[in-house]
Amino acid sequence: MGFKGNKQFLPSKPCAVCGRTMTWRKSWSKNWDSVLYCSDKCRAKKTCAKHHTSL
């Protein structure tokens, strides 16, 4: 059975790389404060950009 509540009232925040809005997920419930990226692609871009700026 899926979520039966109103999803409009779930917390959300922007991705640190692309700014896309991420909506709270049950799998993120224990570490919502540390979630920064919307996808593995954005996580990789962060790592790549940080590496190139230090050169």
Secondary structure, DSSP 8 states (H G I E B T S, - for coil): ----S-GGGS-EEE-TTT--EEE--GGGTTTGGG---SSHHHHHHHHHHHHHHT-
